[in-house]
Amino acid sequence: MTSDPFPETEATRRGNERHPTSLERLEQRITHVASLVPLTRIGGTVTQVTPAYVQVSGLSRHLKLGDSIAFGMSRTPPLGEVVRIDEAGATIKPFDASLKIGPGEIAWLHGNQSLHPDVSWKGRVLNALGAAIDGQGSLREGARAYAFDAEPPSALNRQRVRAPLKSGVRVMDLFTPLCAGQRIGIFAGSGVGKSTLLSMLARSRGFDTVVLALVGERGREVREFLEDALAQNRSRAITVVSTGDESPMMRRMAPKTALAIAEFFRDQGDSVLLIVDSVTRFAHATREVALAAGEAPVARGYTPSVFSELPKLLERAGPGAEGTGSITGVFSVLVDGDDHNDPIADSIRGTLDGHIVLDRKIADQGRYPAVNVLTSVSRLANTVWTPEQRKLVMMLRAMIAHFEDTRDLRLMGGYQKGADAELDKAIDIVPRLYDVMKQTLTDPPSTDPFQDVARALTAGAEATENAPPEPR
């Protein structure tokens, strides 16, 4: 017996109290086939092919920016996106970096691209166009289409962000706590532990669904992330991968694909963790596409469209409308040359609900995660902390600032114990606090960071009291 090529979807089974009749099933099949094979097609001709773009004539009056174009007559034709339109023709940016076409090739209007996510996608690995790449067969399509470039929920219809979350990362839960629906950035230079911190967040058990976008990553790191960081959450995670050797169109599309999937699960009522690594590579890909379209650079080579695309992407994460779930967004930002004020980092920092800064000096001291608690901020921390916790965190932050400001003076022997009571207290407490904040992937997630700090400081105080007196 052959399987039904148009199986009844999960959404249909949930939405109908009775099974559809044979006539209704036939209508569904005909509608599906009609959507795949349109009765008419609009085509043009390829007139110019360059390493950066393809020029097509004869289609301009039928197009709008963002439309998809299919090249050739094959069953699965290569696709491109319209990035510029003028009277002479349209500029198309192909998704395939090694597209093999020439002048005279037929280019067909393919319309807007969209996804049909389904609950069965959990545990799967997709490319930037939403096709499975994990060798486990094709994906089941859901009932509703989600656009790659969807609009965020209306500002006045969104839920308030109030529910606290435990990330399991001690230093974050202490100094930059998260809420469900918050959007936070992890700012770091290369080799400072950004991917490791993301891996620690990905194993958090406080979410129904995890959606991960690996944008421009090294190919070898994909399996490492899937098999190590997502080992415990693999069955609840959907991973969208676009490695660094893929075209800028694929790298630009991957975060949008991940957000469309996250929006589906948010609308199902799930609490979704969305991790995008990294937004900087999305900005680089967007810049390449804009330059191919003839846009002029304005800030360190970045075009104006980059700075309009970033908030549109980031605003899609966050709380959903009333009655739906939320998307807690964690966006990594690769800081070029450790310059935390470069245009991309500055633009993203002003859009998000907080930022965690990883410091190379802290990493050089062997303290991981290398979070600089003095420059890291969570704009929703006051929603999470109790008054007592807020007072304690402010006191610890002041001690760390006093300890770090006097580091050079103490190393040179310019400070004598007893000259400053507050500094003496910081010298006693801060090193123990640093030990508490150390955490690796092999360590279990923290369940109560304030209790961890209390135990460490109590043990340190007892050790000091029991120590023999210093000889005079």
ROROPA-174649 format. One record per residue (C-alpha): residue in one letter; chain; x, y, z. Coordinates in steps of 0.1 Angstrom, whole numbers, plus 5000, padded with zeros to 4 digits. Example, Ala and Ser with C-alpha at 12.3 -4.5 7.8 and 13.67 -1.06 7.14 Angstrom:
<sites>
{site 'a', 'A', {5123, 4955, 5078}}
{site 's', 'A', {5137, 4989, 5071}}
</sites>
This chain:
<sites>
{site 'm', 'A', {5000, 5000, 5000}}
{site 't', 'A', {5014, 5034, 4991}}
{site 's', 'A', {5014, 5062, 5016}}
{site 'd', 'A', {4991, 5092, 5011}}
{site 'p', 'A', {5012, 5120, 4996}}
{site 'f', 'A', {4989, 5146, 5012}}
{site 'p', 'A', {4985, 5133, 5048}}
{site 'e', 'A', {4961, 5151, 5071}}
{site 't', 'A', {4982, 5176, 5091}}
{site 'e', 'A', {4984, 5178, 5129}}
{site 'a', 'A', {4968, 5212, 5128}}
{site 't', 'A', {4938, 5198, 5108}}
{site 'r', 'A', {4933, 5170, 5133}}
{site 'r', 'A', {4933, 5194, 5162}}
{site 'g', 'A', {4911, 5220, 5145}}
{site 'n', 'A', {4883, 5196, 5135}}
{site 'e', 'A', {4860, 5176, 5158}}
{site 'r', 'A', {4851, 5152, 5129}}
{site 'h', 'A', {4873, 5136, 5102}}
{site 'p', 'A', {4870, 5154, 5068}}
{site 't', 'A', {4850, 5136, 5042}}
{site 's', 'A', {4865, 5121, 5010}}
{site 'l', 'A', {4853, 5151, 4990}}
{site 'e', 'A', {4869, 5175, 5015}}
{site 'r', 'A', {4902, 5156, 5013}}
{site 'l', 'A', {4901, 5157, 4975}}
{site 'e', 'A', {4896, 5195, 4977}}
{site 'q', 'A', {4926, 5198, 4999}}
{site 'r', 'A', {4947, 5178, 4975}}
{site 'i', 'A', {4937, 5199, 4945}}
{site 't', 'A', {4943, 5231, 4964}}
{site 'h', 'A', {4978, 5219, 4973}}
{site 'v', 'A', {4987, 5209, 4938}}
{site 'a', 'A', {4974, 5242, 4924}}
{site 's', 'A', {4996, 5261, 4948}}
{site 'l', 'A', {5026, 5241, 4936}}
{site 'v', 'A', {5018, 5243, 4899}}
{site 'p', 'A', {5003, 5278, 4890}}
{site 'l', 'A', {4982, 5281, 4859}}
{site 't', 'A', {5003, 5310, 4846}}
{site 'r', 'A', {5039, 5320, 4850}}
{site 'i', 'A', {5057, 5353, 4844}}
{site 'g', 'A', {5092, 5351, 4830}}
{site 'g', 'A', {5121, 5372, 4819}}
{site 't', 'A', {5156, 5367, 4805}}
{site 'v', 'A', {5190, 5368, 4821}}
{site 't', 'A', {5211, 5395, 4805}}
{site 'q', 'A', {5241, 5398, 4827}}
{site 'v', 'A', {5259, 5374, 4852}}
{site 't', 'A', {5286, 5387, 4876}}
{site 'p', 'A', {5301, 5371, 4908}}
{site 'a', 'A', {5279, 5395, 4929}}
{site 'y', 'A', {5245, 5395, 4911}}
{site 'v', 'A', {5224, 5385, 4881}}
{site 'q', 'A', {5207, 5411, 4858}}
{site 'v', 'A', {5172, 5401, 4844}}
{site 's', 'A', {5151, 5420, 4819}}
{site 'g', 'A', {5114, 5418, 4811}}
{site 'l', 'A', {5102, 5414, 4846}}
{site 's', 'A', {5106, 5448, 4862}}
{site 'r', 'A', {5069, 5459, 4860}}
{site 'h', 'A', {5058, 5426, 4878}}
{site 'l', 'A', {5083, 5427, 4906}}
{site 'k', 'A', {5087, 5442, 4941}}
{site 'l', 'A', {5118, 5442, 4963}}
{site 'g', 'A', {5121, 5409, 4982}}
{site 'd', 'A', {5104, 5388, 4955}}
{site 's', 'A', {5120, 5354, 4947}}
{site 'i', 'A', {5132, 5345, 4912}}
{site 'a', 'A', {5136, 5309, 4899}}
{site 'f', 'A', {5162, 5302, 4872}}
{site 'g', 'A', {5157, 5275, 4846}}
{site 'm', 'A', {5131, 5248, 4841}}
{site 's', 'A', {5142, 5221, 4866}}
{site 'r', 'A', {5119, 5206, 4892}}
{site 't', 'A', {5139, 5224, 4920}}
{site 'p', 'A', {5153, 5255, 4903}}
{site 'p', 'A', {5180, 5276, 4920}}
{site 'l', 'A', {5165, 5308, 4936}}
{site 'g', 'A', {5175, 5344, 4939}}
{site 'e', 'A', {5160, 5375, 4955}}
{site 'v', 'A', {5152, 5408, 4939}}
{site 'v', 'A', {5174, 5435, 4955}}
{site 'r', 'A', {5170, 5463, 4930}}
{site 'i', 'A', {5145, 5473, 4902}}
{site 'd', 'A', {5148, 5498, 4875}}
{site 'e', 'A', {5134, 5503, 4839}}
{site 'a', 'A', {5164, 5485, 4824}}
{site 'g', 'A', {5159, 5454, 4845}}
{site 'a', 'A', {5161, 5438, 4879}}
{site 't', 'A', {5191, 5430, 4900}}
{site 'i', 'A', {5189, 5395, 4915}}
{site 'k', 'A', {5211, 5382, 4943}}
{site 'p', 'A', {5213, 5343, 4940}}
{site 'f', 'A', {5211, 5321, 4971}}
{site 'd', 'A', {5236, 5297, 4956}}
{site 'a', 'A', {5271, 5311, 4955}}
{site 's', 'A', {5280, 5288, 4926}}
{site 'l', 'A', {5250, 5294, 4904}}
{site 'k', 'A', {5257, 5280, 4869}}
{site 'i', 'A', {5237, 5301, 4845}}
{site 'g', 'A', {5244, 5324, 4815}}
{site 'p', 'A', {5228, 5351, 4794}}
{site 'g', 'A', {5196, 5340, 4778}}
{site 'e', 'A', {5185, 5318, 4806}}
{site 'i', 'A', {5148, 5321, 4816}}
{site 'a', 'A', {5141, 5336, 4850}}
{site 'w', 'A', {5106, 5331, 4865}}
{site 'l', 'A', {5088, 5351, 4891}}
{site 'h', 'A', {5086, 5328, 4921}}
{site 'g', 'A', {5067, 5352, 4945}}
{site 'n', 'A', {5072, 5357, 4982}}
{site 'q', 'A', {5089, 5329, 5001}}
{site 's', 'A', {5075, 5316, 5033}}
{site 'l', 'A', {5077, 5287, 5057}}
{site 'h', 'A', {5051, 5263, 5070}}
{site 'p', 'A', {5065, 5252, 5103}}
{site 'd', 'A', {5052, 5222, 5122}}
{site 'v', 'A', {5056, 5208, 5157}}
{site 's', 'A', {5074, 5178, 5141}}
{site 'w', 'A', {5103, 5200, 5132}}
{site 'k', 'A', {5117, 5197, 5167}}
{site 'g', 'A', {5150, 5179, 5167}}
{site 'r', 'A', {5157, 5187, 5131}}
{site 'v', 'A', {5185, 5207, 5113}}
{site 'l', 'A', {5175, 5230, 5084}}
{site 'n', 'A', {5193, 5253, 5060}}
{site 'a', 'A', {5185, 5290, 5056}}
{site 'l', 'A', {5157, 5282, 5031}}
{site 'g', 'A', {5139, 5259, 5055}}
{site 'a', 'A', {5150, 5226, 5039}}
{site 'a', 'A', {5161, 5197, 5060}}
{site 'i', 'A', {5199, 5189, 5059}}
{site 'd', 'A', {5201, 5163, 5086}}
{site 'g', 'A', {5194, 5133, 5064}}
{site 'q', 'A', {5162, 5123, 5082}}
{site 'g', 'A', {5139, 5129, 5053}}
{site 's', 'A', {5117, 5158, 5043}}
{site 'l', 'A', {5099, 5180, 5067}}
{site 'r', 'A', {5061, 5179, 5073}}
{site 'e', 'A', {5045, 5212, 5064}}
{site 'g', 'A', {5022, 5229, 5088}}
{site 'a', 'A', {4989, 5245, 5080}}
{site 'r', 'A', {4999, 5282, 5083}}
{site 'a', 'A', {5025, 5301, 5063}}
{site 'y', 'A', {5050, 5323, 5081}}
{site 'a', 'A', {5068, 5349, 5061}}
{site 'f', 'A', {5106, 5353, 5063}}
{site 'd', 'A', {5102, 5391, 5067}}
{site 'a', 'A', {5072, 5391, 5091}}
{site 'e', 'A', {5063, 5422, 5110}}
{site 'p', 'A', {5067, 5422, 5148}}
{site 'p', 'A', {5035, 5422, 5170}}
{site 's', 'A', {5020, 5456, 5176}}
{site 'a', 'A', {5036, 5475, 5204}}
{site 'l', 'A', {5003, 5481, 5222}}
{site 'n', 'A', {4992, 5444, 5219}}
{site 'r', 'A', {5023, 5429, 5233}}
{site 'q', 'A', {5024, 5413, 5267}}
{site 'r', 'A', {5044, 5429, 5295}}
{site 'v', 'A', {5077, 5412, 5303}}
{site 'r', 'A', {5076, 5401, 5339}}
{site 'a', 'A', {5083, 5364, 5344}}
{site 'p', 'A', {5118, 5357, 5356}}
{site 'l', 'A', {5140, 5330, 5340}}
{site 'k', 'A', {5168, 5310, 5354}}
{site 's', 'A', {5196, 5306, 5328}}
{site 'g', 'A', {5217, 5283, 5350}}
{site 'v', 'A', {5247, 5306, 5344}}
{site 'r', 'A', {5256, 5319, 5378}}
{site 'v', 'A', {5272, 5352, 5368}}
{site 'm', 'A', {5242, 5361, 5346}}
{site 'd', 'A', {5216, 5351, 5371}}
{site 'l', 'A', {5234, 5373, 5397}}
{site 'f', 'A', {5242, 5405, 5378}}
{site 't', 'A', {5222, 5404, 5345}}
{site 'p', 'A', {5191, 5383, 5352}}
{site 'l', 'A', {5167, 5375, 5323}}
{site 'c', 'A', {5130, 5375, 5319}}
{site 'a', 'A', {5108, 5355, 5295}}
{site 'g', 'A', {5105, 5376, 5263}}
{site 'q', 'A', {5137, 5397, 5270}}
{site 'r', 'A', {5162, 5403, 5242}}
{site 'i', 'A', {5198, 5404, 5253}}
{site 'g', 'A', {5231, 5406, 5234}}
{site 'i', 'A', {5264, 5389, 5242}}
{site 'f', 'A', {5292, 5413, 5230}}
{site 'a', 'A', {5326, 5397, 5226}}
{site 'g', 'A', {5358, 5397, 5204}}
{site 's', 'A', {5370, 5365, 5189}}
{site 'g', 'A', {5382, 5338, 5212}}
{site 'v', 'A', {5368, 5352, 5244}}
{site 'g', 'A', {5343, 5324, 5251}}
{site 'k', 'A', {5312, 5336, 5234}}
{site 's', 'A', {5302, 5303, 5219}}
{site 't', 'A', {5308, 5285, 5252}}
{site 'l', 'A', {5285, 5309, 5270}}
{site 'l', 'A', {5259, 5304, 5243}}
{site 's', 'A', {5262, 5266, 5248}}
{site 'm', 'A', {5256, 5270, 5285}}
{site 'l', 'A', {5225, 5290, 5278}}
{site 'a', 'A', {5213, 5265, 5252}}
{site 'r', 'A', {5211, 5237, 5278}}
{site 's', 'A', {5187, 5257, 5299}}
{site 'r', 'A', {5156, 5237, 5309}}
{site 'g', 'A', {5134, 5268, 5314}}
{site 'f', 'A', {5120, 5268, 5278}}
{site 'd', 'A', {5095, 5247, 5259}}
{site 't', 'A', {5114, 5251, 5226}}
{site 'v', 'A', {5149, 5262, 5215}}
{site 'v', 'A', {5155, 5277, 5181}}
{site 'l', 'A', {5191, 5281, 5171}}
{site 'a', 'A', {5206, 5300, 5142}}
{site 'l', 'A', {5242, 5294, 5134}}
{site 'v', 'A', {5251, 5322, 5109}}
{site 'g', 'A', {5285, 5322, 5092}}
{site 'e', 'A', {5299, 5297, 5116}}
{site 'r', 'A', {5328, 5273, 5109}}
{site 'g', 'A', {5315, 5240, 5095}}
{site 'r', 'A', {5333, 5219, 5121}}
{site 'e', 'A', {5315, 5238, 5149}}
{site 'v', 'A', {5280, 5228, 5138}}
{site 'r', 'A', {5282, 5192, 5150}}
{site 'e', 'A', {5301, 5202, 5181}}
{site 'f', 'A', {5272, 5225, 5191}}
{site 'l', 'A', {5245, 5200, 5182}}
{site 'e', 'A', {5261, 5170, 5199}}
{site 'd', 'A', {5276, 5188, 5230}}
{site 'a', 'A', {5257, 5220, 5238}}
{site 'l', 'A', {5223, 5207, 5226}}
{site 'a', 'A', {5228, 5172, 5238}}
{site 'q', 'A', {5201, 5175, 5266}}
{site 'n', 'A', {5178, 5198, 5246}}
{site 'r', 'A', {5182, 5182, 5211}}
{site 's', 'A', {5147, 5169, 5210}}
{site 'r', 'A', {5133, 5203, 5218}}
{site 'a', 'A', {5155, 5223, 5195}}
{site 'i', 'A', {5153, 5233, 5158}}
{site 't', 'A', {5187, 5244, 5143}}
{site 'v', 'A', {5191, 5266, 5112}}
{site 'v', 'A', {5226, 5265, 5098}}
{site 's', 'A', {5243, 5287, 5073}}
{site 't', 'A', {5281, 5282, 5074}}
{site 'g', 'A', {5307, 5308, 5064}}
{site 'd', 'A', {5313, 5293, 5030}}
{site 'e', 'A', {5277, 5298, 5019}}
{site 's', 'A', {5265, 5328, 4999}}
{site 'p', 'A', {5257, 5361, 5017}}
{site 'm', 'A', {5220, 5356, 5008}}
{site 'm', 'A', {5219, 5324, 5028}}
{site 'r', 'A', {5237, 5340, 5057}}
{site 'r', 'A', {5213, 5369, 5056}}
{site 'm', 'A', {5183, 5346, 5054}}
{site 'a', 'A', {5192, 5322, 5083}}
{site 'p', 'A', {5182, 5345, 5112}}
{site 'k', 'A', {5150, 5353, 5095}}
{site 't', 'A', {5142, 5316, 5090}}
{site 'a', 'A', {5149, 5310, 5127}}
{site 'l', 'A', {5126, 5338, 5137}}
{site 'a', 'A', {5098, 5326, 5115}}
{site 'i', 'A', {5101, 5292, 5132}}
{site 'a', 'A', {5102, 5308, 5166}}
{site 'e', 'A', {5071, 5328, 5158}}
{site 'f', 'A', {5052, 5297, 5150}}
{site 'f', 'A', {5060, 5281, 5184}}
{site 'r', 'A', {5053, 5314, 5201}}
{site 'd', 'A', {5019, 5314, 5186}}
{site 'q', 'A', {5014, 5279, 5199}}
{site 'g', 'A', {5018, 5293, 5234}}
{site 'd', 'A', {5054, 5281, 5239}}
{site 's', 'A', {5082, 5299, 5258}}
{site 'v', 'A', {5109, 5299, 5231}}
{site 'l', 'A', {5146, 5305, 5235}}
{site 'l', 'A', {5160, 5320, 5203}}
{site 'i', 'A', {5198, 5320, 5200}}
{site 'v', 'A', {5214, 5338, 5170}}
{site 'd', 'A', {5252, 5334, 5166}}
{site 's', 'A', {5260, 5359, 5153}}
{site 'v', 'A', {5241, 5391, 5144}}
{site 't', 'A', {5274, 5407, 5132}}
{site 'r', 'A', {5277, 5381, 5104}}
{site 'f', 'A', {5241, 5388, 5095}}
{site 'a', 'A', {5251, 5425, 5092}}
{site 'h', 'A', {5281, 5416, 5071}}
{site 'a', 'A', {5259, 5396, 5047}}
{site 't', 'A', {5233, 5424, 5045}}
{site 'r', 'A', {5261, 5448, 5036}}
{site 'e', 'A', {5273, 5425, 5008}}
{site 'v', 'A', {5238, 5423, 4994}}
{site 'a', 'A', {5233, 5461, 4996}}
{site 'l', 'A', {5266, 5468, 4979}}
{site 'a', 'A', {5256, 5445, 4951}}
{site 'a', 'A', {5224, 5465, 4947}}
{site 'g', 'A', {5244, 5497, 4943}}
{site 'e', 'A', {5239, 5511, 4978}}
{site 'a', 'A', {5266, 5535, 4990}}
{site 'p', 'A', {5284, 5528, 5023}}
{site 'v', 'A', {5280, 5554, 5050}}
{site 'a', 'A', {5298, 5541, 5082}}
{site 'r', 'A', {5329, 5519, 5081}}
{site 'g', 'A', {5317, 5503, 5049}}
{site 'y', 'A', {5281, 5496, 5062}}
{site 't', 'A', {5252, 5507, 5040}}
{site 'p', 'A', {5221, 5525, 5054}}
{site 's', 'A', {5199, 5494, 5048}}
{site 'v', 'A', {5220, 5475, 5074}}
{site 'f', 'A', {5209, 5498, 5101}}
{site 's', 'A', {5173, 5496, 5091}}
{site 'e', 'A', {5174, 5458, 5088}}
{site 'l', 'A', {5189, 5452, 5123}}
{site 'p', 'A', {5160, 5466, 5144}}
{site 'k', 'A', {5134, 5450, 5121}}
{site 'l', 'A', {5151, 5416, 5128}}
{site 'l', 'A', {5156, 5422, 5166}}
{site 'e', 'A', {5121, 5435, 5172}}
{site 'r', 'A', {5105, 5403, 5160}}
{site 'a', 'A', {5118, 5386, 5192}}
{site 'g', 'A', {5102, 5394, 5225}}
{site 'p', 'A', {5068, 5389, 5241}}
{site 'g', 'A', {5039, 5379, 5218}}
{site 'a', 'A', {5004, 5393, 5217}}
{site 'e', 'A', {4981, 5385, 5246}}
{site 'g', 'A', {4972, 5348, 5247}}
{site 't', 'A', {5004, 5336, 5230}}
{site 'g', 'A', {5039, 5327, 5242}}
{site 's', 'A', {5072, 5346, 5241}}
{site 'i', 'A', {5105, 5346, 5223}}
{site 't', 'A', {5135, 5352, 5246}}
{site 'g', 'A', {5162, 5363, 5222}}
{site 'v', 'A', {5200, 5359, 5229}}
{site 'f', 'A', {5220, 5375, 5201}}
{site 's', 'A', {5257, 5373, 5200}}
{site 'v', 'A', {5277, 5402, 5186}}
{site 'l', 'A', {5312, 5397, 5173}}
{site 'v', 'A', {5330, 5429, 5181}}
{site 'd', 'A', {5355, 5437, 5154}}
{site 'g', 'A', {5389, 5444, 5169}}
{site 'd', 'A', {5375, 5445, 5204}}
{site 'd', 'A', {5360, 5479, 5196}}
{site 'h', 'A', {5327, 5478, 5215}}
{site 'n', 'A', {5317, 5511, 5199}}
{site 'd', 'A', {5318, 5500, 5163}}
{site 'p', 'A', {5287, 5510, 5143}}
{site 'i', 'A', {5270, 5475, 5145}}
{site 'a', 'A', {5277, 5469, 5182}}
{site 'd', 'A', {5264, 5504, 5190}}
{site 's', 'A', {5232, 5500, 5169}}
{site 'i', 'A', {5224, 5466, 5184}}
{site 'r', 'A', {5231, 5477, 5220}}
{site 'g', 'A', {5206, 5505, 5217}}
{site 't', 'A', {5179, 5482, 5204}}
{site 'l', 'A', {5182, 5453, 5229}}
{site 'd', 'A', {5169, 5450, 5265}}
{site 'g', 'A', {5204, 5445, 5279}}
{site 'h', 'A', {5240, 5435, 5270}}
{site 'i', 'A', {5265, 5411, 5284}}
{site 'v', 'A', {5301, 5421, 5277}}
{site 'l', 'A', {5329, 5395, 5276}}
{site 'd', 'A', {5363, 5410, 5284}}
{site 'r', 'A', {5395, 5396, 5270}}
{site 'k', 'A', {5415, 5407, 5301}}
{site 'i', 'A', {5392, 5385, 5323}}
{site 'a', 'A', {5396, 5356, 5299}}
{site 'd', 'A', {5434, 5360, 5301}}
{site 'q', 'A', {5431, 5356, 5339}}
{site 'g', 'A', {5414, 5322, 5333}}
{site 'r', 'A', {5380, 5333, 5346}}
{site 'y', 'A', {5352, 5319, 5325}}
{site 'p', 'A', {5325, 5330, 5316}}
{site 'a', 'A', {5346, 5362, 5311}}
{site 'v', 'A', {5317, 5385, 5319}}
{site 'n', 'A', {5326, 5421, 5329}}
{site 'v', 'A', {5298, 5427, 5354}}
{site 'l', 'A', {5307, 5464, 5356}}
{site 't', 'A', {5299, 5471, 5319}}
{site 's', 'A', {5271, 5445, 5315}}
{site 'v', 'A', {5235, 5456, 5320}}
{site 's', 'A', {5200, 5439, 5321}}
{site 'r', 'A', {5173, 5466, 5317}}
{site 'l', 'A', {5148, 5442, 5333}}
{site 'a', 'A', {5169, 5432, 5363}}
{site 'n', 'A', {5147, 5452, 5387}}
{site 't', 'A', {5117, 5431, 5376}}
{site 'v', 'A', {5136, 5399, 5388}}
{site 'w', 'A', {5154, 5411, 5420}}
{site 't', 'A', {5138, 5414, 5454}}
{site 'p', 'A', {5147, 5446, 5473}}
{site 'e', 'A', {5172, 5425, 5494}}
{site 'q', 'A', {5188, 5410, 5463}}
{site 'r', 'A', {5191, 5444, 5446}}
{site 'k', 'A', {5208, 5458, 5476}}
{site 'l', 'A', {5233, 5429, 5477}}
{site 'v', 'A', {5241, 5431, 5440}}
{site 'm', 'A', {5247, 5468, 5441}}
{site 'm', 'A', {5270, 5463, 5471}}
{site 'l', 'A', {5289, 5435, 5453}}
{site 'r', 'A', {5292, 5456, 5421}}
{site 'a', 'A', {5307, 5485, 5442}}
{site 'm', 'A', {5332, 5461, 5458}}
{site 'i', 'A', {5343, 5448, 5424}}
{site 'a', 'A', {5347, 5483, 5410}}
{site 'h', 'A', {5368, 5494, 5441}}
{site 'f', 'A', {5389, 5462, 5438}}
{site 'e', 'A', {5396, 5466, 5401}}
{site 'd', 'A', {5403, 5504, 5403}}
{site 't', 'A', {5431, 5497, 5429}}
{site 'r', 'A', {5446, 5467, 5412}}
{site 'd', 'A', {5476, 5484, 5399}}
{site 'l', 'A', {5482, 5503, 5431}}
{site 'r', 'A', {5482, 5470, 5451}}
{site 'l', 'A', {5504, 5452, 5427}}
{site 'm', 'A', {5530, 5479, 5431}}
{site 'g', 'A', {5528, 5476, 5469}}
{site 'g', 'A', {5514, 5511, 5473}}
{site 'y', 'A', {5486, 5500, 5496}}
{site 'q', 'A', {5488, 5489, 5533}}
{site 'k', 'A', {5461, 5469, 5549}}
{site 'g', 'A', {5440, 5490, 5573}}
{site 'a', 'A', {5442, 5523, 5553}}
{site 'd', 'A', {5408, 5518, 5538}}
{site 'a', 'A', {5382, 5496, 5555}}
{site 'e', 'A', {5360, 5493, 5524}}
{site 'l', 'A', {5390, 5483, 5502}}
{site 'd', 'A', {5400, 5458, 5529}}
{site 'k', 'A', {5366, 5442, 5527}}
{site 'a', 'A', {5367, 5441, 5489}}
{site 'i', 'A', {5402, 5425, 5490}}
{site 'd', 'A', {5387, 5398, 5512}}
{site 'i', 'A', {5354, 5392, 5494}}
{site 'v', 'A', {5360, 5398, 5457}}
{site 'p', 'A', {5385, 5370, 5450}}
{site 'r', 'A', {5360, 5345, 5466}}
{site 'l', 'A', {5332, 5360, 5445}}
{site 'y', 'A', {5352, 5355, 5414}}
{site 'd', 'A', {5357, 5319, 5423}}
{site 'v', 'A', {5319, 5315, 5427}}
{site 'm', 'A', {5313, 5330, 5393}}
{site 'k', 'A', {5336, 5306, 5375}}
{site 'q', 'A', {5316, 5280, 5356}}
{site 't', 'A', {5323, 5256, 5327}}
{site 'l', 'A', {5302, 5234, 5304}}
{site 't', 'A', {5309, 5204, 5326}}
{site 'd', 'A', {5296, 5221, 5357}}
{site 'p', 'A', {5259, 5216, 5366}}
{site 'p', 'A', {5236, 5246, 5360}}
{site 's', 'A', {5232, 5268, 5390}}
{site 't', 'A', {5197, 5267, 5407}}
{site 'd', 'A', {5202, 5295, 5432}}
{site 'p', 'A', {5232, 5318, 5426}}
{site 'f', 'A', {5225, 5339, 5457}}
{site 'q', 'A', {5228, 5308, 5479}}
{site 'd', 'A', {5260, 5298, 5461}}
{site 'v', 'A', {5275, 5332, 5470}}
{site 'a', 'A', {5263, 5330, 5506}}
{site 'r', 'A', {5279, 5296, 5511}}
{site 'a', 'A', {5312, 5307, 5495}}
{site 'l', 'A', {5314, 5339, 5516}}
{site 't', 'A', {5304, 5321, 5548}}
{site 'a', 'A', {5330, 5294, 5542}}
{site 'g', 'A', {5356, 5321, 5535}}
{site 'a', 'A', {5348, 5339, 5567}}
{site 'e', 'A', {5351, 5308, 5588}}
{site 'a', 'A', {5384, 5300, 5572}}
{site 't', 'A', {5397, 5335, 5581}}
{site 'e', 'A', {5385, 5332, 5617}}
{site 'n', 'A', {5402, 5298, 5621}}
{site 'a', 'A', {5435, 5308, 5605}}
{site 'p', 'A', {5465, 5312, 5628}}
{site 'p', 'A', {5475, 5348, 5636}}
{site 'e', 'A', {5501, 5363, 5614}}
{site 'p', 'A', {5536, 5365, 5630}}
{site 'r', 'A', {5548, 5400, 5640}}
</sites>
